[in-house]
């Protein structure tokens, strides 16, 4: 089934404007953040117009209605990834979600050092210099820096699955990298800079053999392809609403229910408590213990509306559309003189984000030139600085596609790249 691109694009009011005076907006930066359809914008405004109240607290009509909408959204978002509602924790973004897991390790370790009794599950999160955490060389900073901080606090060692020259993970190293010392394997599902889709099932299966926990950064996969946690089998999975047509300010952390109950708390305060005394407190059960303070209920409801929008299109159709555009863009870029793609050169195990460099033109100059033609791309190291070092490039230009893009957008980008080369005399 092909998408009705005209109907889809008409749902996004941002495309009704011109940029730089008279240029049509060609948005090729959805890997950074997606645009929002009317259905999501309307869900946000409708919540504030009709149902704004303090969730889980008040007993009046507005509070009860807001709570119902919030919890209905939790169930809807959970079903979108094949999870149960009691396995979904709302955060403000995937970065916070991953930090929650990393802090569970440092908190459990600190409690153990202070002589506090730990449950069997919480004890799994105690780490020290003899333990290891396995990441990859292609991680976004959000799935790297929190673990670096954990290393500084506890001495736990960090190890990395290397990247091959063509932009894939070297899976032949897994048998030597995963051992009885491995406490968690935390990896990206689809690279935000290379576009590579990693073979997470194979990596996680090896991790399970030694009893290691697993975390999946699915920020670039959940918006673009069918993702089912029952198939991928992570213990944790993080993604952000703003990359999948939803509002800014809401992230999702999936946690297996048998782990969540005894997991160390992250942010503490109101709403996540059971009983509070001056000297000590006990915490709420289930997901509530990880949702301290006033939650962004309207944004959660908006993300639920985004899920409805994507579900109506069908995620398999979303995925196939992205693959079709990516293949077309790969072919056009490979035909272009002086343009080098950074990452997989074919459609094997890759998604809809393409990084490239143009000979003798800095990526920032490329991005500025394209912007003058109304084309929004991302330039820089894309919060994946070690990847740029590994691939021997100072930065890249990245084009990323979504449901509101079409092949003519690629053509416009290629034409503008050719103009840039002529302008810079290369």
Long-range contacts (C-beta under 8 A, 24 or more apart in sequence): 1-314, 1-317, 2-317, 2-321, 3-313, 3-317, 3-318, 3-321, 3-403, 5-403, 5-404, 5-406, 8-313, 8-403, 8-404, 9-404, 11-37, 11-38, 11-39, 11-309, 12-36, 12-37, 12-38, 12-404, 13-38, 13-41, 15-404, 18-374, 19-374, 20-371, 20-372, 20-374, 23-372, 23-373, 23-374, 24-374, 25-374, 25-376, 26-373, 26-374, 26-375, 26-376, 26-409, 26-412, 26-413, 27-376, 27-404, 27-405, 28-375, 28-376, 28-377, 28-399, 28-400, 28-401, 28-405, 28-409, 28-413, 29-376, 29-377, 29-378, 29-398, 29-400, 30-223, 30-243, 30-400, 30-401, 30-402, 30-405, 31-192, 31-220, 31-243, 31-353, 31-378, 31-382, 31-398, 31-400, 32-243, 32-378, 32-400, 33-242, 33-243, 33-248, 34-223, 34-242, 34-243, 34-244, 34-245, 34-246, 34-402, 35-245, 35-402, 35-404, 36-245, 36-246, 36-247, 36-306, 37-245, 37-306, 37-309, 39-305, 39-306, 39-308, 39-309, 40-245, 40-246, 40-247, 40-302, 40-303, 40-305, 40-306, 40-309, 41-302, 42-305, 43-301, 43-302, 43-304, 43-305, 44-247, 44-298, 44-299, 44-301, 44-302, 47-297, 47-298, 47-301, 47-302, 48-298, 52-298, 54-294, 55-295, 55-297, 56-271, 56-288, 57-271, 66-297, 69-297, 69-301, 70-295, 70-297, 70-300, 70-301, 72-304, 73-300, 73-301, 73-303, 73-304, 74-287, 74-300, 76-304, 76-307, 76-308, 77-252, 77-300, 77-303, 77-304, 77-307, 78-254, 80-222, 80-307, 80-310, 80-311, 81-222, 81-227, 81-228, 81-229, 81-237, 81-254, 82-227, 82-228, 82-229, 82-230, 82-231, 83-229, 83-254, 84-257, 86-257, 86-260, 86-286, 86-287, 87-229, 87-254, 87-255, 87-256, 87-257, 87-260, 87-287, 88-252, 88-253, 88-254, 88-287, 89-252, 89-253, 89-254, 89-255, 89-260, 89-287, 89-290, 89-291, 90-250, 90-251, 90-252, 90-253, 90-287, 90-291, 90-295, 90-296, 90-300, 91-250, 91-251, 91-252, 91-253, 91-290, 92-249, 92-250, 92-251, 92-296, 93-240, 93-242, 93-249, 93-250, 93-251, 94-142, 94-217, 94-219, 94-238, 94-239, 94-240, 94-251, 94-252, 95-142, 95-251, 96-251, 97-236, 97-238, 97-239, 97-251, 97-252, 97-253, 98-142, 98-143, 98-146, 98-186, 98-215, 98-217, 98-238, 99-146, 99-266, 100-253, 100-266, 100-290, 101-146, 101-184, 101-186, 101-215, 101-236, 101-238, 101-253, 102-146, 102-147, 102-149, 102-150, 103-146, 103-264, 103-266, 104-263, 104-264, 104-266, 105-150, 105-154, 105-156, 105-183, 105-184, 106-149, 106-150, 106-153, 106-154, 107-264, 107-265, 107-266, 108-264, 109-153, 109-154, 111-264, 119-262, 120-262, 121-258, 121-259, 121-261, 121-262, 121-263, 122-262, 122-263, 122-264, 124-183, 124-213, 125-183, 125-263, 125-264, 127-154, 127-155, 127-156, 127-183, 128-154, 128-155, 128-156, 129-154, 129-155, 129-156, 129-157, 130-181, 131-156, 131-157, 131-181, 131-182, 131-183, 132-156, 132-157, 132-158, 132-159, 132-179, 132-181, 132-182, 132-183, 133-157, 133-158, 133-159, 133-182, 133-183, 133-184, 133-185, 133-186, 134-159, 134-160, 134-161, 134-177, 134-178, 134-182, 134-184, 134-185, 134-186, 134-187, 134-207, 134-212, 135-159, 135-160, 135-161, 135-185, 135-186, 135-187, 136-160, 136-161, 136-163, 136-169, 136-187, 136-188, 136-198, 137-161, 137-162, 137-163, 137-386, 137-387, 137-390, 138-163, 138-169, 138-188, 138-191, 138-193, 138-194, 138-196, 138-384, 138-387, 138-390, 139-186, 139-187, 139-188, 139-217, 139-384, 139-386, 140-188, 140-192, 140-217, 140-219, 140-382, 140-383, 140-384, 141-383, 141-384, 141-385, 142-217, 142-219, 142-383, 143-186, 143-187, 143-188, 143-215, 143-217, 144-386, 147-186, 156-183, 157-181, 161-187, 161-203, 163-194, 163-387, 163-390, 163-391, 166-343, 166-344, 166-345, 167-191, 167-194, 167-195, 167-196, 167-342, 167-343, 167-344, 167-391, 168-196, 168-344, 168-349, 169-196, 169-198, 169-199, 169-203, 171-199, 171-202, 171-203, 174-202, 174-203, 174-206, 175-206, 178-206, 178-207, 178-209, 178-210, 178-212, 179-210, 180-210, 180-211, 182-207, 182-210, 182-212, 183-212, 183-213, 184-212, 184-213, 184-214, 184-215, 185-212, 185-213, 185-214, 185-215, 186-214, 186-215, 186-216, 186-217, 187-215, 187-216, 187-217, 188-216, 188-217, 188-220, 189-216, 189-217, 189-218, 189-220, 189-221, 189-227, 189-232, 190-218, 190-220, 190-221, 190-224, 190-351, 190-353, 191-220, 191-343, 191-353, 191-384, 191-387, 192-219, 192-220, 192-353, 192-382, 192-383, 192-384, 193-342, 193-343, 193-353, 193-355, 193-381, 193-382, 193-384, 193-387, 193-388, 193-396, 193-398, 194-342, 194-343, 194-344, 194-350, 194-353, 194-355, 194-387, 194-391, 195-326, 195-343, 195-344, 195-350, 195-351, 195-352, 195-353, 195-354, 195-355, 196-343, 196-344, 196-349, 196-350, 196-351, 197-221, 197-349, 197-350, 197-351, 198-349, 199-349, 200-232, 200-234, 201-231, 201-232, 201-233, 204-232, 204-233, 204-234, 208-233, 213-259, 219-243, 220-351, 220-353, 221-351, 223-310, 223-318, 223-402, 224-318, 224-319, 224-322, 224-351, 224-352, 224-402, 225-315, 225-318, 225-319, 225-322, 225-351, 226-315, 226-316, 226-319, 227-315, 229-254, 235-259, 241-299, 241-302, 241-303, 241-306, 244-303, 244-306, 244-307, 244-310, 245-306, 245-309, 245-310, 246-299, 246-302, 246-303, 246-305, 246-306, 246-307, 247-298, 247-299, 247-302, 247-303, 248-299, 249-296, 249-299, 250-296, 250-299, 250-300, 250-302, 250-303, 252-303, 253-290, 255-287, 260-286, 260-287, 260-290, 261-285, 261-286, 263-290, 265-289, 265-290, 265-292, 266-290, 266-292, 267-292, 267-293, 268-292, 269-293, 270-294, 271-295, 313-403, 318-403, 321-403, 322-351, 322-352, 322-401, 322-402, 323-347, 323-351, 323-352, 325-352, 325-401, 325-405, 325-406, 325-407, 325-410, 326-350, 326-351, 326-352, 326-354, 326-401, 328-407, 328-410, 329-354, 329-399, 329-401, 329-410, 329-413, 330-354, 332-410, 332-411, 332-414, 333-414, 336-414, 336-417, 336-418, 337-421, 338-421, 338-426, 339-417, 342-391, 342-393, 342-396, 343-391, 352-400, 352-401, 352-402, 353-398, 353-399, 353-400, 353-401, 354-398, 354-399, 354-400, 355-382, 355-396, 355-397, 355-398, 356-396, 356-397, 356-398, 356-399, 357-393, 357-396, 357-397, 358-397, 358-417, 358-420, 358-421, 358-426, 359-426, 360-424, 360-426, 361-420, 361-421, 361-424, 361-426, 362-394, 362-395, 363-394, 363-395, 363-396, 363-397, 364-395, 365-420, 365-424, 366-397, 366-417, 366-420, 367-397, 369-416, 369-419, 369-420, 369-423, 370-397, 370-413, 370-416, 370-417, 370-420, 373-412, 373-416, 373-419, 375-412, 375-413, 375-416, 377-413
